[in-house]
Every structure is written in structure tokens, then in C-alpha cells.
Amino acid sequence: MKAVLVRDFGAPGLAKVEETPVPAPGPGEALVRVALAPVNFVDLLVIEGKYQFLPPRPFSPGKGPVGTVEAVGEGVTALAPGDRVLAMAEQGGYAELCLAAADQCYRLPDAVGFEAAAALSLAYDTAWFALHARGRLAEGETVLALGATGAVGDATVQLAKAAGARVLAGVSSMAKAEAAMAAGADGVVDLSAPDLRESLRAQVQAQNGGRGADVIMDPLGGDVFDAAIRALDWCGRLVVVGFAAGRIAELKTNYLLVKNIEVSGLQVSDYRMWDSAQMTECFSEVFALYDEGKIKPAPATTYPLDKFAEALGQVRDRR
């Protein structure tokens, strides 16, 4: 089979498509013939050797591929060859065939095609856990989704609206405001505004009756985090999802005490290991919301396997 192999950490172009043996599913595993694999910012971190969990080399990158079960290993009874699944594998998706734990393969409803499932996979489960597991979002609360036109940000806007929240979208420039509003945002916060430390909070309060946000989803970090923490309302919750802005922010904990606020982190893959029942609940709800037309991933661009580096470059350059 053909697979992208990373033999040395570095730029995506260092990896190559190679011929590799077809893996055999072991006990509790499924072999999935990959139809599509999502391309996410986290894939760049893994390939460059900057992610917190790095597989031994050589390896094939690619999290959350979708496809059809080809074979199952010993003890697997919930899946059968021919089943259409979202396979939440941590690696191996950039290949024609991928091994995944069978209990982390989620059977796709008829209404969810492969393209939609690939777009829903890592972005929407991250957003769902940020809002519900970590942010404890309640109906009627206000959510600020930072990086709102990125994959996770867009998913956050849509899932928060579906949960009955008021949603403000944080965008890197007002040129992206229209896209954020089309996704369902009630208002837009300009992250390029001067004096962000003061202006972010002022923008949130101006659009929320003088109050801060109840839940903030932050995939950016850096200066945006520093400003966002000031935009939380009393007893608000900020969820750290990533550091796409480049700098890991620091926080003086006395600020948490003074405002009775919380900051938590989300490593969504941990939930697959430690709370598989909640992960199943997540995807059941996401698939149902898609079927009901309440969420809709942005249109996808697809690339052949040998153009993987070009696709990753588009994500890196925020195109």
C-alpha cells in the first residue's frame, strides 16, 4: 500500500509517499481502507516534532481518517468489513489503509458522507469537549470563540449556537467577519484592533450588555490569551485548546481568585483513552446535529495523497 512516511522530523516536504506492507489488525483493532483524512494544524506539529506525543519513526501521520472497514482483529464484534466509520486513530491516516482501535471507530450514519465526516472529526470533537466537558456551557450563556474562522473555531461557533448560547466570534481581521457571521455568530470581535489588552474586553462587553463572556475557547494563546482572560465574566471559564499564535501564555493565579474564574486545558485524545463513553456521546450528538442541519462544516478542498505537503502548507499559511 502507499503511505506517507516521516523518517525525520522537520518540514512536511521531508516526508515521502512510499510503498509499505499492509498491516494486519491485532486483537481489538480494525483495518480501515481510508477514503479521506483530515488535514489539521496538529499534523504539522507532529511532522515537525513539536507535538507533546510523538510516535516512533518512521510513522505515517494523519489523525481521524474516515473510510470502510477492511478487516477486524480478534475479539472485535461491534464492527464488520464493509462498515463506514470515522476512525479516531492518533496516526496512520495519510495512507491507503490505517489501523485503529475498534472501540475508537464510530460507525457513520447514512446521512453523513465521508467528506462531512472527515471535516467533523478532530475539529468538532475538540470544540464539543471544550464547550461541554471543560467549559460546562449552559443554555443562554455567552461564548467567545477565538480563531473563529479556523476549523476548531468554526466548529465552536456552530456547536455553541446549537446548544442555545449567544456566540461572539474572535477573528484575526474584519475581512473574516462575514464568514464568522455566516457560521452563526451573533457578533464579531476584532483581534487585530489596537491595544488588544483593553479593546478585546471592551468589544465583548459592548456586545453583551456590559458583561464579559461566560466561556472562552482559545486555540491561539500568546497576546490573545492575555487579553481574553480579562474578557471573562464573573465565574467565567476559559479553555486552552492550543497555541497557534506561537507563544505559550503565562497567568498570575491571583487573577483567578479575584474574579472567581477558571482556566482549564483540553487534550481531546485523552478522552478517547479515559472516557470513551463521553467520546461516543460527543460523536452521536455531532452526527445528529449534522443530520438535523444545525451544523455544517465549511466546504472542503481535497488533495491526492502525493500532494499532502501542499495541503499542509495551505493550513500552515491559513489559506
C-alpha positions as CSV (number, residue, x, y, z in Angstrom):
1,M,0.0,0.0,0.0
2,K,1.0,3.6,-0.3
3,A,1.6,5.7,2.8
4,V,3.2,9.0,3.7
5,L,6.2,8.2,5.9
6,V,8.0,10.5,8.3
7,R,11.6,9.3,8.8
8,D,13.0,12.5,10.2
9,F,11.1,15.3,12.0
10,G,11.0,18.6,10.0
11,A,9.2,20.3,7.2
12,P,6.3,18.4,5.6
13,G,8.3,18.2,2.4
14,L,10.8,15.9,4.0
15,A,8.2,13.1,4.3
16,K,7.6,11.0,1.2
17,V,4.9,8.7,-0.1
18,E,6.4,5.2,0.0
19,E,5.2,1.6,-0.6
20,T,4.8,-0.2,2.8
21,P,3.4,-3.5,3.8
22,V,-0.3,-3.8,4.6
23,P,-0.7,-4.0,8.4
24,A,-2.7,-6.8,9.9
25,P,-5.3,-5.9,12.6
26,G,-4.4,-7.3,16.0
27,P,-6.7,-8.0,18.9
28,G,-9.2,-5.2,19.4
29,E,-8.2,-3.4,16.2
30,A,-9.8,-2.7,12.8
31,L,-8.1,-2.2,9.5
32,V,-9.7,0.7,7.6
33,R,-9.4,1.5,3.9
34,V,-9.0,5.3,4.0
35,A,-11.3,7.4,1.9
36,L,-10.2,10.8,3.3
37,A,-8.0,12.0,6.1
38,P,-8.5,15.5,7.5
39,V,-5.6,17.9,7.4
40,N,-5.2,19.8,10.7
41,F,-2.7,22.2,12.3
42,V,-1.8,19.4,14.8
43,D,-0.5,17.3,11.9
44,L,2.1,20.0,11.2
45,L,3.2,19.8,14.9
46,V,3.6,16.0,14.8
47,I,5.5,16.0,11.5
48,E,7.8,18.8,12.7
49,G,8.4,17.0,16.0
50,K,6.8,19.7,18.1
51,Y,3.7,17.8,19.4
52,Q,3.6,16.6,23.0
53,F,3.1,13.0,22.0
54,L,5.4,11.9,19.2
55,P,5.2,8.4,17.6
56,P,8.4,6.4,17.0
57,R,9.8,6.9,13.5
58,P,9.2,6.0,10.8
59,F,5.5,6.6,11.0
60,S,2.6,7.8,8.9
61,P,0.9,10.9,10.2
62,G,-2.8,11.7,10.0
63,K,-5.4,11.7,12.8
64,G,-9.1,10.9,12.4
65,P,-9.4,9.3,8.9
66,V,-12.7,8.1,7.5
67,G,-13.3,5.0,5.3
68,T,-14.5,1.5,5.2
69,V,-13.6,-1.4,7.5
70,E,-11.5,-3.9,5.6
71,A,-10.8,-6.4,8.3
72,V,-11.1,-6.8,12.1
73,G,-8.9,-8.4,14.7
74,E,-9.6,-11.0,17.3
75,G,-12.3,-10.1,19.8
76,V,-13.9,-7.3,17.6
77,T,-17.7,-7.9,17.4
78,A,-19.1,-4.4,17.1
79,L,-17.6,-3.8,13.6
80,A,-17.6,-5.8,10.4
81,P,-16.0,-5.5,7.0
82,G,-17.9,-3.0,4.9
83,D,-18.9,-0.7,7.8
84,R,-18.4,3.0,7.1
85,V,-16.5,4.6,10.0
86,L,-14.8,7.6,11.4
87,A,-11.6,6.1,12.9
88,M,-10.1,8.3,15.6
89,A,-6.6,7.0,15.2
90,E,-3.8,9.1,16.5
91,Q,-1.7,8.4,13.4
92,G,-1.7,6.5,10.2
93,G,-4.4,8.4,8.3
94,Y,-2.1,9.6,5.5
95,A,-2.2,6.1,3.9
96,E,-4.4,3.8,1.8
97,L,-5.0,1.6,4.9
98,C,-4.9,2.5,8.5
99,L,-5.0,0.6,11.8
100,A,-7.3,1.9,14.6
101,A,-8.6,0.7,17.9
102,A,-12.0,-0.8,17.1
103,D,-13.6,0.9,20.1
104,Q,-12.5,4.2,18.7
105,C,-14.1,3.7,15.3
106,Y,-17.5,5.3,15.1
107,R,-20.0,4.0,12.6
108,L,-21.3,6.7,10.3
109,P,-25.0,7.3,9.8
110,D,-26.2,7.1,6.2
111,A,-26.7,10.9,6.2
112,V,-23.0,11.5,6.9
113,G,-20.8,11.2,3.9
114,F,-17.0,10.7,4.0
115,E,-16.2,14.3,3.3
116,A,-18.5,15.6,6.0
117,A,-17.2,13.0,8.5
118,A,-13.6,14.0,7.8
119,A,-14.4,17.6,8.4
120,L,-16.4,16.8,11.5
121,S,-13.7,14.6,13.1
122,L,-11.0,16.3,15.0
123,A,-12.3,19.9,14.8
124,Y,-15.8,19.2,16.1
125,D,-14.9,16.7,18.9
126,T,-12.3,19.3,20.1
127,A,-15.0,22.1,20.1
128,W,-17.6,19.8,21.7
129,F,-15.3,18.9,24.6
130,A,-14.1,22.5,25.0
131,L,-17.7,23.7,25.3
132,H,-19.3,20.9,27.3
133,A,-16.7,18.8,29.2
134,R,-14.4,21.6,30.1
135,G,-16.4,24.8,29.6
136,R,-19.7,23.4,31.1
137,L,-21.7,25.6,28.8
138,A,-25.3,26.2,29.8
139,E,-28.1,27.4,27.6
140,G,-28.3,31.2,27.4
141,E,-24.6,31.8,28.3
142,T,-22.2,33.8,26.1
143,V,-19.3,32.1,24.3
144,L,-16.3,33.8,22.8
145,A,-14.8,31.6,20.1
146,L,-11.3,32.8,19.3
147,G,-9.8,31.9,15.9
148,A,-13.4,31.7,14.8
149,T,-12.7,31.1,11.1
150,G,-10.3,28.2,11.7
151,A,-11.6,24.7,11.9
152,V,-12.0,24.4,15.6
153,G,-13.2,28.0,15.9
154,D,-15.9,27.5,13.2
155,A,-17.0,24.3,14.9
156,T,-17.2,26.1,18.3
157,V,-19.4,28.8,16.8
158,Q,-21.8,26.3,15.3
159,L,-21.9,23.9,18.3
160,A,-22.4,26.7,20.8
161,K,-25.3,28.1,18.8
162,A,-26.8,24.6,18.6
163,A,-26.6,24.5,22.4
164,G,-28.6,27.7,22.8
165,A,-25.6,30.1,23.5
166,R,-25.0,33.6,22.4
167,V,-21.8,33.5,20.3
168,L,-19.2,36.1,19.7
169,A,-16.5,35.3,17.1
170,G,-13.0,36.4,17.5
171,V,-11.4,37.0,14.1
172,S,-7.8,38.0,13.0
173,S,-9.2,40.7,10.8
174,M,-12.6,42.2,10.0
175,A,-12.2,40.8,6.4
176,K,-13.2,37.5,8.0
177,A,-16.3,38.9,9.8
178,E,-18.7,37.8,7.1
179,A,-17.6,34.2,7.3
180,A,-18.0,34.2,11.0
181,M,-21.5,35.6,10.9
182,A,-22.4,33.1,8.2
183,A,-21.4,30.3,10.6
184,G,-24.0,31.6,13.1
185,A,-22.1,34.1,15.3
186,D,-24.2,36.8,16.9
187,G,-21.3,39.3,16.8
188,V,-17.6,39.7,15.9
189,V,-14.6,40.7,18.0
190,D,-11.7,42.1,16.0
191,L,-8.4,40.6,17.3
192,S,-6.4,43.0,15.2
193,A,-7.7,46.1,17.0
194,P,-5.1,48.4,18.6
195,D,-4.4,47.9,22.3
196,L,-5.9,44.4,22.4
197,R,-5.5,44.0,26.1
198,E,-8.2,46.7,26.6
199,S,-10.0,46.6,23.3
200,L,-10.9,42.9,23.4
201,R,-12.7,43.2,26.7
202,A,-14.4,46.4,25.6
203,Q,-15.7,44.8,22.4
204,V,-17.1,41.8,24.3
205,Q,-18.8,44.0,26.9
206,A,-20.2,46.3,24.2
207,Q,-22.0,43.4,22.5
208,N,-23.0,41.6,25.7
209,G,-24.9,44.1,27.8
210,G,-21.8,45.2,29.6
211,R,-20.9,41.7,30.7
212,G,-17.9,39.5,29.8
213,A,-18.1,36.1,28.2
214,D,-19.1,33.0,30.2
215,V,-17.0,30.6,28.2
216,I,-14.0,31.4,26.0
217,M,-12.4,28.8,23.7
218,D,-8.8,29.7,23.0
219,P,-6.8,27.9,20.3
220,L,-4.4,30.8,19.9
221,G,-2.5,31.6,23.1
222,G,0.0,34.4,23.2
223,D,-1.2,38.0,23.4
224,V,-4.7,36.9,22.6
225,F,-4.9,34.8,25.7
226,D,-3.5,37.7,27.8
227,A,-6.4,39.9,26.5
228,A,-9.1,37.2,26.6
229,I,-8.6,36.3,30.3
230,R,-9.7,39.9,31.0
231,A,-12.9,39.5,29.0
232,L,-14.3,36.7,31.2
233,D,-17.4,37.4,33.2
234,W,-17.6,36.6,36.9
235,C,-17.2,32.8,37.3
236,G,-16.3,32.5,33.6
237,R,-14.4,29.6,32.1
238,L,-11.5,29.8,29.6
239,V,-10.5,26.6,27.8
240,V,-7.0,26.4,26.4
241,V,-7.0,24.4,23.2
242,G,-3.7,25.3,21.5
243,F,-1.1,27.9,20.8
244,A,-1.5,28.7,17.1
245,A,-0.3,32.3,17.8
246,G,3.1,30.9,18.6
247,R,3.6,31.8,22.3
248,I,2.5,29.8,25.3
249,A,1.0,32.3,27.6
250,E,1.5,32.6,31.4
251,L,-1.0,33.6,34.0
252,K,-0.7,35.0,37.5
253,T,-3.1,33.0,39.6
254,N,-4.3,35.8,41.8
255,Y,-6.3,36.9,38.8
256,L,-8.3,33.7,39.0
257,L,-9.1,34.4,42.7
258,V,-10.1,38.0,42.2
259,K,-12.7,37.2,39.5
260,N,-13.7,33.6,40.6
261,I,-12.7,32.5,37.1
262,E,-11.3,29.2,35.8
263,V,-8.7,28.3,33.2
264,S,-8.6,24.7,32.0
265,G,-6.8,22.8,29.2
266,L,-8.1,20.3,26.7
267,Q,-6.1,17.4,25.3
268,V,-9.0,15.7,23.5
269,S,-7.2,12.5,22.7
270,D,-7.1,11.8,26.5
271,Y,-10.8,11.4,26.5
272,R,-10.6,8.6,23.9
273,M,-8.4,6.8,26.4
274,W,-10.0,7.7,29.7
275,D,-13.7,8.3,28.9
276,S,-14.7,6.5,25.8
277,A,-18.4,6.7,26.7
278,Q,-18.3,10.5,26.6
279,M,-16.5,10.4,23.3
280,T,-19.3,8.2,21.9
281,E,-21.8,10.7,23.3
282,C,-19.9,13.5,21.6
283,F,-20.0,11.9,18.1
284,S,-23.6,10.8,18.5
285,E,-24.6,14.3,19.1
286,V,-22.4,15.8,16.4
287,F,-23.7,13.4,13.8
288,A,-27.3,14.1,14.9
289,L,-26.8,17.8,14.7
290,Y,-25.4,17.4,11.2
291,D,-28.3,15.3,10.2
292,E,-30.7,17.9,11.5
293,G,-28.9,20.7,9.5
294,K,-27.9,22.5,12.7
295,I,-24.2,22.3,11.9
296,K,-22.4,22.4,8.6
297,P,-18.6,22.1,8.0
298,A,-17.1,24.6,5.7
299,P,-16.7,23.4,2.1
300,A,-13.6,21.2,1.9
301,T,-10.8,21.1,-0.6
302,T,-9.4,17.6,-1.3
303,Y,-5.9,16.6,-2.4
304,P,-4.5,13.3,-3.6
305,L,-2.1,11.6,-1.2
306,D,1.0,12.7,-3.0
307,K,0.0,16.4,-2.5
308,F,-0.1,16.1,1.3
309,A,2.7,18.6,1.8
310,E,0.8,21.2,-0.3
311,A,-2.4,20.6,1.7
312,L,-0.4,21.1,5.0
313,G,1.1,24.3,3.6
314,Q,-2.4,25.7,3.0
315,V,-3.3,25.1,6.6
316,R,0.1,26.5,7.9
317,D,-0.5,29.6,5.8
318,R,-4.1,29.9,7.0
319,R,-5.4,29.7,3.5
